[in-house]
Amino acid sequence: MVYRRTSLSQSLLTFFGLTPEYRSNLFNQIHEIVFHGQGGYDYKTVYDMPLWLRRFTYNKLIEFYENKNKQPDTVAESIKNMKSAGATNNTKVQIPSYVTKASKK
């Protein structure tokens, strides 16, 4: 029986390996966890993680940074509201006594 080596090597099926798209997603996920984990993870630890744990960690990082990105909008709005409220208030601020110059003796 003669096997044609060229037909097997030119096959697009990757029975014993990862597809290029899967590999790209895998390494992208590992990079994101290591980079955005802020030193909490190293490459080997993330690479050796069980699949379910790596996906869980990745999704938690996405959730954290999405919430963090929403936060400045609410902070900016509250600062803007405080400034506008302070601009309408015409009361004078009293300077505390400890700020004034001490008398010379």
Residue pairs with C-beta under 8 A, 6 or more apart in sequence:
18 26
29 54
29 55
29 58
30 43
30 46
30 47
30 54
32 58
32 61
33 41
33 46
33 54
33 57
33 58
33 61
34 41
34 42
34 43
34 46
36 61
36 65
37 57
37 61
41 57
46 54
46 57
49 57
